[in-house]
Amino acid sequence: MLSIPGLIGAAVGLAASSLIYFVTMFMLQRQTVDSITSAEERERSAAAIRMILLADIPIMVAVGYYVGQLL
Protein backbone atom coordinates (compact mmCIF):
# COMPACT_ATOMS: atom_id res chain seq x y z
CA MET A 1 0.00 0.00 0.00
CA LEU A 2 1.22 3.47 -0.82
CA SER A 3 1.90 5.84 2.05
CA ILE A 4 0.73 9.46 2.08
CA PRO A 5 4.14 10.87 3.18
CA GLY A 6 5.77 8.81 0.45
CA LEU A 7 3.40 10.21 -2.17
CA ILE A 8 4.07 13.75 -0.95
CA GLY A 9 7.82 13.09 -1.24
CA ALA A 10 7.30 11.67 -4.73
CA ALA A 11 5.37 14.79 -5.74
CA VAL A 12 8.17 17.00 -4.42
CA GLY A 13 10.73 14.92 -6.34
CA LEU A 14 8.64 15.17 -9.50
CA ALA A 15 8.26 18.93 -9.13
CA ALA A 16 11.96 19.46 -8.46
CA SER A 17 13.18 17.33 -11.35
CA SER A 18 10.62 18.81 -13.75
CA LEU A 19 11.65 22.32 -12.75
CA ILE A 20 15.32 21.49 -13.34
CA TYR A 21 14.43 19.99 -16.74
CA PHE A 22 12.43 22.99 -17.93
CA VAL A 23 14.96 25.55 -16.69
CA THR A 24 17.83 23.68 -18.35
CA MET A 25 15.96 23.34 -21.64
CA PHE A 26 15.10 27.05 -21.57
CA MET A 27 18.75 27.92 -20.98
CA LEU A 28 19.87 25.64 -23.81
CA GLN A 29 17.46 27.31 -26.23
CA ARG A 30 18.70 30.77 -25.28
CA GLN A 31 22.35 29.74 -25.57
CA THR A 32 24.30 32.08 -27.78
CA VAL A 33 25.76 30.73 -30.97
CA ASP A 34 29.39 29.84 -30.42
CA SER A 35 31.68 30.05 -33.41
CA ILE A 36 33.68 27.01 -32.24
CA THR A 37 30.82 24.49 -32.11
CA SER A 38 28.60 23.68 -35.04
CA ALA A 39 24.83 23.51 -34.92
CA GLU A 40 24.97 19.73 -35.24
CA GLU A 41 27.27 19.42 -32.21
CA ARG A 42 25.01 21.71 -30.17
CA GLU A 43 21.95 19.64 -31.09
CA ARG A 44 23.75 16.41 -30.21
CA SER A 45 24.83 17.73 -26.81
CA ALA A 46 21.35 19.16 -26.14
CA ALA A 47 19.80 15.77 -26.97
CA ALA A 48 22.18 14.03 -24.56
CA ILE A 49 21.39 16.52 -21.79
CA ARG A 50 17.65 16.15 -22.47
CA MET A 51 17.87 12.36 -22.26
CA ILE A 52 19.80 12.47 -18.97
CA LEU A 53 17.34 14.93 -17.43
CA LEU A 54 14.34 12.90 -18.57
CA ALA A 55 15.86 9.78 -17.00
CA ASP A 56 16.38 11.79 -13.82
CA ILE A 57 12.64 12.39 -13.34
CA PRO A 58 11.63 8.83 -12.30
CA ILE A 59 14.79 8.54 -10.18
CA MET A 60 13.93 11.71 -8.27
CA VAL A 61 10.34 10.51 -7.82
CA ALA A 62 11.59 7.23 -6.33
CA VAL A 63 14.06 9.00 -4.05
CA GLY A 64 11.36 11.45 -2.98
CA TYR A 65 9.01 8.58 -2.16
CA TYR A 66 11.70 6.86 -0.12
CA VAL A 67 12.65 10.02 1.78
CA GLY A 68 8.97 10.80 2.36
CA GLN A 69 8.52 7.39 3.97
CA LEU A 70 11.54 7.93 6.19
CA LEU A 71 10.22 11.21 7.52
N, CA and C of each residue as an Amber inpcrd file, in Angstrom:
protein
   213
   0.8340000  -1.1790000   0.0000000   0.0000000   0.0000000   0.0000000
   0.8830000   1.2490000   0.0000000   0.4580000   2.2320000  -0.7150000
   1.2210000   3.4680000  -0.8200000   0.9730000   4.3510000   0.4030000
   2.0420000   4.9750000   0.8720000   1.8990000   5.8360000   2.0450000
   1.7250000   7.2900000   1.6010000   0.9850000   8.0470000   2.3840000
   0.7340000   9.4570000   2.0840000   2.0350000  10.2670000   2.1350000
   2.8770000  10.1130000   3.1790000   4.1360000  10.8680000   3.1750000
   5.0340000  10.5020000   1.9930000   5.0020000   9.2420000   1.6090000
   5.7750000   8.8150000   0.4470000   5.2870000   9.4740000  -0.8320000
   3.9670000   9.5580000  -0.9880000   3.4040000  10.2090000  -2.1700000
   3.7070000  11.7020000  -2.1900000   3.7120000  12.3250000  -1.0180000
   4.0730000  13.7450000  -0.9480000   5.5360000  13.9220000  -1.3480000
   6.4030000  13.0510000  -0.8580000   7.8160000  13.0910000  -1.2410000
   7.9980000  12.8580000  -2.7270000   7.2250000  11.9360000  -3.2890000
   7.3020000  11.6740000  -4.7260000   6.8610000  12.8900000  -5.5290000
   5.8310000  13.5740000  -5.0550000   5.3690000  14.7870000  -5.7390000
   6.4180000  15.8860000  -5.6790000   7.0910000  16.0050000  -4.5410000
   8.1660000  16.9960000  -4.4220000   9.3200000  16.6370000  -5.3560000
   9.6760000  15.3660000  -5.4210000  10.7300000  14.9200000  -6.3360000
  10.3630000  15.1650000  -7.7820000   9.1120000  14.9190000  -8.1350000
   8.6440000  15.1700000  -9.4960000   8.6950000  16.6560000  -9.8230000
   8.2460000  17.4810000  -8.8980000   8.2570000  18.9280000  -9.1310000
   9.6810000  19.4540000  -9.2730000  10.5790000  18.9870000  -8.4150000
  11.9650000  19.4630000  -8.4590000  12.6540000  19.0500000  -9.7500000
  12.5120000  17.7870000 -10.1360000  13.1820000  17.3310000 -11.3510000
  12.5600000  17.9370000 -12.6000000  11.2630000  18.1600000 -12.5990000
  10.6210000  18.8080000 -13.7480000  11.0570000  20.2610000 -13.8680000
  11.1800000  20.9370000 -12.7380000  11.6490000  22.3190000 -12.7540000
  13.0700000  22.4060000 -13.2890000  13.9390000  21.5140000 -12.8440000
  15.3170000  21.4910000 -13.3400000  15.3260000  21.2270000 -14.8390000
  14.4930000  20.3040000 -15.3060000  14.4280000  19.9920000 -16.7400000
  14.0120000  21.2150000 -17.5550000  12.9300000  21.8680000 -17.1500000
  12.4330000  22.9910000 -17.9330000  13.3780000  24.1840000 -17.9050000
  14.0060000  24.4430000 -16.7680000  14.9610000  25.5500000 -16.6910000
  16.1790000  25.2630000 -17.5670000  16.6690000  24.0400000 -17.5310000
  17.8300000  23.6820000 -18.3550000  17.4970000  23.7580000 -19.8340000
  16.3310000  23.2670000 -20.2320000  15.9600000  23.3410000 -21.6450000
  15.7830000  24.7940000 -22.0940000  15.2410000  25.6390000 -21.2330000
  15.0950000  27.0530000 -21.5680000  16.4670000  27.6940000 -21.7460000
  17.4100000  27.3590000 -20.8690000  18.7480000  27.9200000 -20.9770000
  19.4620000  27.4220000 -22.2260000  19.2410000  26.1710000 -22.6000000
  19.8710000  25.6390000 -23.8070000  19.3200000  26.3100000 -25.0650000
  18.0490000  26.6380000 -25.0700000  17.4600000  27.3050000 -26.2310000
  17.9620000  28.7260000 -26.3710000  18.2450000  29.3810000 -25.2520000
  18.7020000  30.7660000 -25.2790000  20.2170000  30.8850000 -25.4010000
  20.8960000  29.7460000 -25.4940000  22.3460000  29.7390000 -25.5690000
  22.8060000  30.4870000 -26.8200000  23.7900000  31.3240000 -26.6460000
  24.3040000  32.0810000 -27.7830000  25.0640000  31.1640000 -28.7160000
  25.0730000  31.5280000 -29.9600000  25.7560000  30.7330000 -30.9740000
  27.2550000  30.9230000 -30.8000000  27.9510000  29.8210000 -30.5990000
  29.3930000  29.8420000 -30.4180000  30.0490000  29.5130000 -31.7470000
  31.0520000  30.2540000 -32.1110000  31.6840000  30.0470000 -33.4150000
  32.5000000  28.7610000 -33.4590000  32.8530000  28.2190000 -32.2820000
  33.6790000  27.0120000 -32.2420000  32.8410000  25.7580000 -32.5050000
  31.6420000  25.6850000 -31.9510000  30.8170000  24.4910000 -32.1060000
  29.8060000  24.6830000 -33.2340000  29.5690000  23.6270000 -33.9490000
  28.6040000  23.6840000 -35.0420000  27.2010000  23.4400000 -34.5060000
  26.2220000  23.7160000 -35.3230000  24.8270000  23.5140000 -34.9210000
  24.5510000  22.0370000 -34.6470000  25.1760000  21.1660000 -35.4340000
  24.9680000  19.7290000 -35.2400000  25.5290000  19.2770000 -33.8890000
  26.6840000  19.7870000 -33.5010000  27.2660000  19.4220000 -32.2090000
  26.4170000  19.9490000 -31.0560000  25.8770000  21.1600000 -31.2110000
  25.0070000  21.7150000 -30.1670000  23.7470000  20.8870000 -30.0220000
  23.1600000  20.4700000 -31.1380000  21.9530000  19.6380000 -31.0910000
  22.2370000  18.2820000 -30.4520000  23.3770000  17.7110000 -30.7710000
  23.7460000  16.4140000 -30.2100000  23.9430000  16.5190000 -28.6940000
  24.6160000  17.5720000 -28.2500000  24.8280000  17.7280000 -26.8130000
  23.5110000  18.0620000 -26.1020000  22.6520000  18.8510000 -26.7390000
  21.3480000  19.1630000 -26.1410000  20.4940000  17.9050000 -26.0300000
  20.5640000  17.0270000 -27.0190000  19.8000000  15.7740000 -26.9730000
  20.3130000  14.8740000 -25.8480000  21.6290000  14.8420000 -25.6460000
  22.1850000  14.0330000 -24.5620000  21.7670000  14.5820000 -23.2040000
  21.8030000  15.9050000 -23.0540000  21.3870000  16.5220000 -21.7930000
  19.9050000  16.2660000 -21.5520000  19.0930000  16.3810000 -22.5900000
  17.6520000  16.1460000 -22.4730000  17.3730000  14.7110000 -22.0310000
  18.0900000  13.7590000 -22.5940000  17.8700000  12.3570000 -22.2560000
  18.2640000  12.0840000 -20.8030000  19.3680000  12.6600000 -20.3510000
  19.7960000  12.4690000 -18.9670000  18.7850000  13.0700000 -18.0030000
  18.2990000  14.2750000 -18.3190000  17.3360000  14.9260000 -17.4300000
  15.9960000  14.2080000 -17.4170000  15.5880000  13.6560000 -18.5490000
  14.3370000  12.8980000 -18.5670000  14.4670000  11.5970000 -17.7770000
  15.6480000  10.9860000 -17.8020000  15.8640000   9.7800000 -17.0030000
  15.9270000  10.1160000 -15.5260000  16.2760000  11.3600000 -15.2060000
  16.3760000  11.7940000 -13.8190000  15.0030000  11.9250000 -13.1560000
  13.9640000  12.1630000 -13.9110000  12.6350000  12.3870000 -13.3350000
  12.1390000  11.1690000 -12.5500000  12.1090000   9.9630000 -13.1160000
  11.6310000   8.8310000 -12.3010000  12.5640000   8.4990000 -11.1320000
  13.8500000   8.7850000 -11.2780000  14.7890000   8.5450000 -10.1850000
  14.4790000   9.4770000  -9.0190000  14.2410000  10.7490000  -9.3230000
  13.9340000  11.7140000  -8.2710000  12.5830000  11.4080000  -7.6160000
  11.6350000  10.9050000  -8.3930000  10.3410000  10.5130000  -7.8170000
  10.5440000   9.3590000  -6.8400000  11.3420000   8.3790000  -7.2160000
  11.5860000   7.2340000  -6.3260000  12.3300000   7.6610000  -5.0660000
  13.3230000   8.5160000  -5.2170000  14.0630000   9.0020000  -4.0510000
  13.1410000   9.8310000  -3.1550000  12.3070000  10.6600000  -3.7630000
  11.3580000  11.4480000  -2.9820000  10.3830000  10.5740000  -2.2240000
   9.9220000   9.5100000  -2.8430000   9.0120000   8.5840000  -2.1650000
   9.7140000   7.9290000  -0.9790000  10.9450000   7.5100000  -1.1900000
  11.7040000   6.8650000  -0.1240000  11.9500000   7.8230000   1.0400000
  12.3900000   9.0400000   0.7290000  12.6500000  10.0200000   1.7770000
  11.3550000  10.3960000   2.4940000  10.2630000  10.4990000   1.7410000
   8.9740000  10.7950000   2.3590000   8.5480000   9.7140000   3.3380000
   8.8470000   8.4720000   3.0420000   8.5170000   7.3900000   3.9670000
   9.3870000   7.4260000   5.2010000  10.6360000   7.8630000   5.0420000
  11.5370000   7.9300000   6.1920000  11.1310000   9.0200000   7.1750000
  10.6040000  10.1000000   6.6400000  10.2200000  11.2110000   7.5170000
   8.8260000  10.9600000   7.9890000
